[in-house]
Amino acid sequence: MATVSGRGPTPSLRAASRGLVRIVPPALWVVAALLVLPMLVAAATYRGLLDPLAIGVAGVTAIVFTLVNPRATLLLYVALIPWDDFIAVGEAGTITRAVGAVFFAGYFLHRFGQMRLRTIPLSGWGFLAWALASVAWSLDQSVAVSHLVTLLQLFAMMIVVADFAVEDPEIVRKVLIAFSLSAVGTAVFAIGAAAVGGGITEDRIGAFESQDVAQFAALLVPAFLFLLVELVEWRRPLIAGAGFMLVTAGIVLSGTRSAWVAAGVGAAVIILPLIGRRGLVPIVMIGLAGLSLFMIDELRGVIVDRLSTALESGGSGRIDIWAVGLNIFGSEPLLGVGYGNFPVAFTPEVIRETNVPGLDINVLDPGAGSHSIIVGTLVELGVVGFILLVPFLARVILGRAGGGATWVVVHGAVVALLAQSLFLDVLNRKHVWLFFGLALGMIWRAAADARDREREQIEAAERKARETAARLTWVPRT
C-alpha cells in the first residue's frame, strides 16, 4: 500500500479479512458454507424470501471480493458507465448503480477510519449541505428528495474515488483506459445501428433507444481526449487512432453542439501547451485525421446543418429557457426554489410572465430542464448555492497535479465537461463526478508529495547543519 505524507500503512479491515482467511483452514470454510447455506435456503423458501436471499448472498460476496480487491470492482463500475442506459433493471435502477454501491461499501470497509475526507474542499461539503437543506423550502419536496438521493450517491462515489486516487495513483490511468474502451464500444454500437437502420444521414444518433443523444455524446468526450493524448504521446498509435476516429465520428453524428464545444475546449487545453515542446508531427496528424472525417459527406452534412440552425433555434430554445429561468431566479434570488426543482418552477404561468423581447413562448414546454449549470444552480439553490459551487469547481479546474499525461487527460476532461455543462444538465451524471474524484485525488496527492519533499529537504538541511556545527566545535585531545 502506498504511503502519503510520510505515514506508513495502518491496519485495515482488508488486512483483518486476509488474516482471518489465512488462520481458518479452507476446508472449514467449505464445511461451514455447506452447513449454513442449505439452512438459509430452506428458511428463505419457506418464508418466500428466496429472491432477497439470493440478492443478499450475491451482495455480501461482491462486497467481500471488493474488500480484498477494490481495484477490479472500480474498473467494472467505470466500464459500465457508458452502458448505463442500456442495462437498466426495471424500476430498481441500473446494474452500474448496483456495482457502484458494492464498490463503495467494500472500499469504505477496506479504508474504514482512514478515508481522506479532506480531499474534497470545504466548499464542496458546503454545497452538499446547502442542497440538502433546500428540501425545507423546495417547491416540491418529493422531487428534491429524489434528486438529492442521486446527488448523495454521486458525491459519495467522488469521495471514495478521490481517496483511491491518493492511495493508488496508478489506478487513474487504468480508469481512463477502462472508460475509454467502453465509450468506444458505445460509439461503434451507435454507428453500426444507425448504418443498419439507414439513419446516419437522417437523424442524430445515440447508442440506445432510451438514451438522450446529448448525454451519449457527453460520455464520448472524455474518451476523445484520452485517445487524443495517446496519439500525441504516440502510444499504440494504430489502436488509439482507430478509437479516436470512431469516438469523433460518434460525437459528430450525435449532432450535439455542446459536445462539439466541449471536445474543442478540452482539445485546446491539452494541445496548446504542447506546441513547441512535443513537436508538431502528432498534432498535424490528428488535424489531418479530423479533416478526413469532415470529408465524409454524412459527417459534413450533420455539422453544416446543426451549425446553420444554431442561431435560428436559439440553441434549441436554450436562450428562451434561460430567460424564463432568470425570471424564476428573480422571485427567489437568495435561497432558490429547491434542489432539482427547476422543472417544477418552469410553469406555463412563469413562461407567460417572462417579458423578454423575442421570447417565443410557443416552443417552450413546461417542466423543461435548465440546460445550464449557472442558470440551474442560481434558480434551484440561489446565490448562496452558486457561491458555494464556484470555489469547488475552481478547485477542480485550477488545481495542479504535475504535467504527466494522466493528469493532462483528467484535467482536460474536467474542463471539457464543465464547458458542456454551460449548455447541458450534467451534474446528475456518474462520469462527471467520477472525473471530479480523479482530479481532486490527484491534486491532493501532488500537494502531499510536495509537502513530503519539502520536509525531506528541510530535514536534510538541518542534518547537514548539525554535522557542520559538530565539525566546527570538535576539539582534539592534547
N, C-alpha and C positions, 0 to 999 in steps of 0.2 A: 504494500500500500504506500502511495506517495505521501510524503510529509510536506507540510506547508508551514511557513513562519517558524521553522526550527523545531516544530513539535513532532514527536515520534508517533507511530501508530498506537492507538489505545484499544483496550478490549472492546469487542462489539458482539452483538447477537450472532453475527455471521461466524465469528470465531467460536462462540459458545456452541452454535449448532454443529459446526465441524468437529469440535471436541466431543460432543455427545455421540456423533456418528462413529467416531474412532473408538470411543470407550465401549459402547454397546456392540456386541458381536452381530454381524449381518444376519446370521441365522435367527437371532432373537427378534430382529425387526420383522422378518418374514413370518415367523410364528405369530407374533402379535397382530400383524395385518390379517393373517388367515383366521384368527380367532375373533377379532373385533369387527372387521368389515361385514362378515355374514350376519352377525347380530344387528349391526346398524341397518343393513339392507332389509332384514326381516322386519325390524321395528318400523322402518320407514314405509315398507309395503303395506303393513297392517294399518298404519295411520294415513296412508295415501299421500305420503311425503317423499316418494322415491325421486321425483324430479328435483326438488330442492336439495335432497341429499346428494344427488349426483353433481349438481352445481356447486354445492359446498365443498365436496371432496376435491373436485377439479380446481376450485379456487384456492383451497388450502395447499394443494400440491403445487400449483403455479406460484403461490407466494413463497413457499419453501424453496422452490427452484430459484426464484428471484433473489431470495436471501443469500443463496450461495453464489449465484452468477447473475448479478443485476444487469451486466452489460448486454447479455443476449436478449433479455426482455425489453430493454430500452430500444435496441435496434429493431426488434419486431414491431414495437409500437410506432417507431418512426417510419418504418417501411409501410405500415398500414394506413398512415395518414392520407396519402394521395388517393387511396381507395375507400376512404371513409364513407362516402355517399353510396357506394356500391355494395357494402357489406353491412347494411343496417339489419337489425334483428327485430322486426316489428316495432312495437312501441317501447321496447326495453332499451333502445339506443343502438349503438354500433359495437362491433367486435373491437374496434380501435379503442373505444372508451373503456371496455372491459379489460383489455390488455393494459391500458394506461392505469387503471385502478389497481391492477395486480402489481404493476411496476412500482407505483407509488407506495403501496403497502409493504412490499418486500424491501424496497430501498430504504423506506423510513425505519423499518425494523433493523435493517442492516447498519444504519447510521444512527440508531436511536441514541439521543443525548449528545450527538456530535454534529448535528446539522448546522450549517453556517447560514443562519437566517440573515446575517449582515450582508450577504451578497446582494440582497435586494435593498435598494436605497430607501431611506425613511419616507421619501415622497411616494414611493410605490405602496408602502404599507398605509400611508395616509389616504391615498386614492382608494385603496380597497376598503378601508374603514368608512370613508365618506359614501362610497357606493352602497355599502351595507346599511348605513344609517338612512339613506334616501328612501328606504322602504317606509319609513314613518310618514313621509309626505308625498309618496307616489300617487299619481292619479289612479293607477290600478296596481294594488299591492301584489296580486297574484302574478301579474306579468313581471313585476320587479323581482319577485322571489324566484320565478322560473329562470330569468336571465342571470340572477346572482348565483344560482347554483352552478351554472356553466362557468361564470367568472371565477368562482372559488376553485372549481376543478382545474381550470387553466392556470390560475395563479399558483396553486399547489404544485402542479407539474413543473412550472417555471422554477420554483424553489428547488425541487429535487434535481432537475436538470442542471441548474447553476451549481449546486453542490457537487454533482458528479463531475462537471467540467473542471472544478477546482481539484478534486481528488485524483482524477484520471484525465489529464489534458489530451491524451491520445484518443479518447473516446469521441472527441469533437469531429475529427476528420472521418471517423467511421460513421458517425451520424450523418454527415454530409453525403457520404457515398451511398448509404442505405436510402436516404430520402431521394437523392437524385436518380438513382437507378429505378426506384419505384415510380417517380414522376415521369421518367422516360417511358416506362411501361404504359402509363395512362395516356401519354401523348400518342403512342403507337396505337393503342386501343381506339382512341377518338378518331384519328386519321383513317384507320382501317374501316371503322364503322361508317364514317362519312363517305368514304370511297365506294364501299359496297352499296350504300343506300343512294349514291349519286347526289349527295347533298353538299359537297365541298364548295361548289360554285353558287349554291342557293342560300344556305343558312350558316349562321355562326355555329361552330361545332363545340361540343363538350364531350367528356368521356362517357357519361352515363345519362340516362333519360331524366332521372330525378335531380341531376346536379345543375346548380346555377353556373352558367357559362363563364361569368366573370370570376367566380371562385375557382373554377377549373384552371383558368389562366393564371390566377394568383398563385396557385400551387406550383406552377411550372417556372415561375420567376426565380426562386432560389436555385433550382436545378440548372437553369440557364446560366446563372452567374457562376455556379460551381464548375460547370463544364467549360465556361469561358476561361476561368483561371487555370484549369487543367491544360487547356490549349496553350495559354500564354506560358505556362511552366513546361510545356512540351512533355507532359506525362501521358503515356498511352494515347498518342495523338489520333490514331485511327478510331479507337473506341470512343474517345472523348469527342472527336469531330462528328461521328455519326450521331451520337446522343445529342450534341449541340444542335445539329441540323433538325433533328426530329422535334426537340423541345421548341426551337424557334418557330418551326412550321406550326406547331400546336398553338403557340401564343398568337401568331398572326391569324390563323384560321379561326380562332375564337372570336375575333373581331372586337376584343376587349381593349379599348383605347387606354384605360387606366393601367392595364398590364403592359402595354407598349411604353407608356411613360415610365413605369416602374423599372422595366428592363433597361431602358435607356439611361435612367438616372443611376441605377446600380452599376451598369457597364462603365459609365463615365467615372464613377467613384473608384472603380478598380483599374481602369486603363490609363487614365490621365497621369497618375503618379508614376506609371511605368515608362512613359515616353522619355527616351533619352537615357534610361538606365538599363532596361532589359533588351533594347533593340526593337526595331520596328517590324522585323520579319513576321513574328507570330501575329502581331496586330494587323498587319496588312493582309495576312492570310484569312484572318477572321472577317475582316471587311469584305474580302472577295467572296467568302462563303455567304455572307449576308446578301451581297449583291446578286449572287447566283440564285438565291431563293427569291429575290424580288423579280428576277427574270421569268419566273414561272407565272403563267397567266392567271391561274386561280388565286395565288397569293397576292399578286399585284392588284387584281381586281378587288379583293377584300380590303386591302389597305386604302386604295383610292376611294372606294365607296364609303368606308367608315370615316375617313378624314373629311370628305366633302360634305358629309351630313353632320359633322360635329357641331359647327356653329349654328346651322339651321335648327337643330333639335335642342340647342342649349345644353349639349352634353347629355342627351336622352332625358331632358327635363330636369337635370340636376340644378340648374340655376334657379328655376322656379321653386323647386323643393327647398333650396337653401333660403330663398326669400321668405317662404312660409315659415321655415324653421327659425329664422331670426325674429319673425313676428311672435312666435311662441316664446322664444328666449326673452323678449321684452316683457312678457307677462310674469315671468318668474326668473329674473336675472341672477339672483343670489343663490338660491337652493336648487333650482331646476324642477323638472316635473317628475323626477324619479328615474333610477337606472332602468334602461330598457323600455322606457315609456314614450320614446319619440313617436312611434307609430300610433300609440293611443292618443297622443295630443294632436296628431295630424288629422284633424276632423274636417268635414265639409264646411262647418261654420268658420273655422280658422282660415281655411283656404279662401273663402269668400271675403273675409275681413281683411286679408292681406292686400294692401293698396300699393302695388308696385307697378309702374308703367311697363307695359309689355308682358305682364304676367298672364300666361294662358292657363286659366283655372280649369279649362275643359279637359286638359290632358293629365291633370293630377288626380290620382286615386287616393282616397282616404286610407290611412294606415301605411303609407309609404315609409321606407327607411330613410335615414339621413343622408347616406352616401357621402359622408364626410366625418372624419374623426373630430374636426374642430367644431362644426355645427352640432353634431350629435352630442358631444360632451357638454358644450355650453347649454344646450336645451335640456339634457337629462340631469346633469349634475351642477349646473350653474357655474358662476365664476369661481367658486371655491373648488369644485371638482377639476375645472380646467387648470387652475393654478397648481394643483397637486399633480396633475398628469404631465404638465410641461417639463418640470425638472426630472421626473422619472424617465421620460423619453429622451431628454437631453443627456442623461447619464448613459443610456444605451447608444446614442448616436456619437457623442463626443468622447466617450471613454476610449482608452487606448490599451492594447494588449500586444504590443510588438508589431512587427511588419511581416510576419510569416504568411504564407499563402492561406493557411486555415483561417487566421483572423481576417484577412482581406475578404474572404468569401462571406464569413459571418457578418462582418460589418457592412459589406456591400448589400447583403440580403436584407439586413435590418433597415438600412436607409431606403432600399427599394420598396419594401413592404410599407414603410411609413409614407413614402411618396404616393403609393397606391391608396393608402388609407385616406388621402385627401379627397378621393373620388369614389371610394367603395367602403362599405362596412366590413372591417376585417378583425376587429378586436374580439370577436367571438369565435375565431378560427384557431385550431390547435397548432398549426405550423407557425403562426405569428408568435405565440407565447413560447413555443419551443426555441425559436431563434432569439427571443429575448433572454431566455435562460442561458443559452450557449454564450451569448455576448456578455452577460453580467458575470457568469462564472469565469470566463477568460479574463475579463477586466480585473476581477478580484484576485485571481491567481497571479496576474502580471504585477499588480501592486504589492502582493505578499512577497513575491520573488524579489522585487526591487528593495523592499524593506530588509529582507534577509541579506541581500548583497551589501546594502549599506551598513547593516550591523556587523557583518563579517569584516568589512573594510575598517570600521571603527575599532573593532577588537584587534585586528592585525596591527593597526597604527598604535594602539595602546600597548600591545605586547612589545612592539619594536621600541617604543619609548621607554618601557621598563627595562628592556635589555640594554639600551644605550645608557640609561641612568646607572644601571648596575656596573657597567664597564667604567664609567667615569668616576664612580665613588669607590672603586676597588683599590685597596692599599696593600702593597706586597709586604710579606713578613720580613723583618730585619733580623 
